Amino acid sequence: MAKTLALIAHDNKKANLINWVKRHHDQIKPCQLVATGTTGRLLAEATNLEITCLQSGPLGGDQQIGALIVEQKIDMVIFFWDPLEAQPHDPDVKALIRLCAVWNVPTACNESTAELMVTHPDLQSYRHEVPDFSGHHGRM
């Protein structure tokens, strides 16, 4: 079964992500691709890959990807994050990264880590361990 890969990039990192996807076209092509709105549209235009585009990040796209993570429909997240630029939807970004950690989803927030993830020899067979929260009742 093909991996589902979420692709996200802040405005100042979109060109970097497009170039990175072009370089790793062969590794990424077998994956199902989901992206936030503008990033997905730009990637599809530049690479001819089939990409499911959600809303733009500031309009809820980050939260949509977060929901897919909770539903265990995302296998990996590539997020070219711009740590030097203030983002109006910063709480959504932090929530998304938190969900990646909670659900043990492999996440790359920079090009070096993304490189390691998609060049892994067992990319398509790799399965991350999904935590068992059945005994967790939360706090009120």
C-alpha positions in Angstrom: 0.0 0.0 0.0 1.4 3.4 -1.0 2.4 5.8 1.7 0.5 9.0 2.2 2.9 12.0 2.4 1.8 15.4 3.5 3.7 18.4 1.9 3.6 21.8 3.5 5.8 24.9 3.0 5.7 28.4 4.3 5.8 31.1 1.7 9.6 31.7 1.9 10.2 28.0 1.6 7.8 27.0 -1.3 10.5 27.3 -4.0 12.8 25.1 -1.8 10.1 22.4 -1.5 9.4 22.5 -5.2 13.1 22.0 -6.0 13.3 19.2 -3.4 10.3 17.4 -4.8 11.7 17.6 -8.3 15.0 16.1 -7.1 13.1 13.3 -5.3 10.4 12.7 -8.0 11.1 9.0 -8.3 10.9 8.3 -4.6 7.8 10.5 -4.1 5.9 9.4 -7.2 4.6 6.1 -5.7 3.2 8.0 -2.7 -0.2 9.5 -2.3 0.4 13.2 -1.9 -1.6 15.7 0.2 -0.7 19.3 0.5 -2.0 22.6 1.9 -3.6 24.7 -0.8 -1.1 27.1 -2.4 1.8 24.7 -1.8 -0.1 21.8 -3.4 -1.2 23.9 -6.5 2.4 25.1 -7.1 3.8 21.6 -6.7 1.3 20.1 -9.1 2.0 22.8 -11.7 5.8 22.4 -11.3 6.0 18.6 -11.1 2.9 17.1 -12.8 2.4 14.9 -9.7 -1.2 14.2 -8.6 -1.7 16.1 -5.3 -4.8 16.4 -3.2 -4.9 20.0 -2.2 -6.5 21.0 1.0 -7.1 24.6 2.3 -4.3 27.1 2.5 -2.5 26.8 5.9 -3.9 30.0 7.3 -7.4 29.0 6.2 -7.3 25.7 8.0 -5.1 23.5 5.8 -2.7 22.7 8.7 -5.6 21.7 10.8 -7.0 19.5 8.0 -3.7 17.7 7.8 -3.7 17.4 11.6 -7.1 15.7 11.4 -5.8 13.2 8.8 -2.9 12.4 11.2 -5.4 11.7 14.0 -7.4 9.5 11.6 -4.1 7.7 10.8 -4.4 8.6 7.1 -0.9 10.4 6.9 2.3 8.3 7.1 4.8 11.1 6.9 4.9 14.9 6.9 7.4 17.1 5.0 7.0 20.6 6.3 9.5 23.2 5.0 9.0 25.5 7.9 10.3 29.1 8.0 11.5 29.6 11.6 12.7 33.2 10.9 9.3 34.5 9.7 6.3 35.2 11.9 3.3 33.3 10.8 -0.3 34.5 11.4 -1.4 30.9 11.9 1.5 29.9 14.2 -0.8 28.2 16.8 -2.1 25.9 14.0 1.5 25.1 13.0 2.4 24.2 16.5 -0.7 22.1 16.9 0.2 20.2 13.7 3.7 19.5 14.9 2.4 18.5 18.3 0.0 16.0 16.6 2.9 14.5 14.6 4.7 13.9 17.9 1.6 12.5 19.7 0.9 10.1 16.9 4.5 9.2 16.2 4.4 10.3 12.6 7.8 10.8 11.0 8.1 14.5 10.4 10.7 16.6 8.6 10.8 20.3 9.3 13.9 20.9 7.1 15.5 19.7 3.9 18.1 17.6 5.6 15.6 15.5 7.5 13.3 15.2 4.5 16.2 13.9 2.5 16.9 11.2 5.1 13.2 10.2 5.2 12.6 9.8 1.4 15.9 8.2 0.6 15.4 5.5 3.3 15.7 2.1 1.5 12.5 0.8 3.0 10.4 4.0 2.5 7.4 2.1 1.1 7.5 -0.8 3.6 8.2 1.4 6.7 5.4 1.5 9.2 5.5 3.8 12.1 4.2 2.5 15.5 0.9 4.1 16.3 0.6 4.7 20.0 -2.2 3.0 21.9 -4.2 5.6 23.7 -7.0 3.3 24.7 -6.2 3.7 28.5 -5.7 7.4 28.3 -8.7 9.3 29.7 -7.3 12.8 29.6 -7.7 15.5 32.2 -10.7 17.5 32.9 
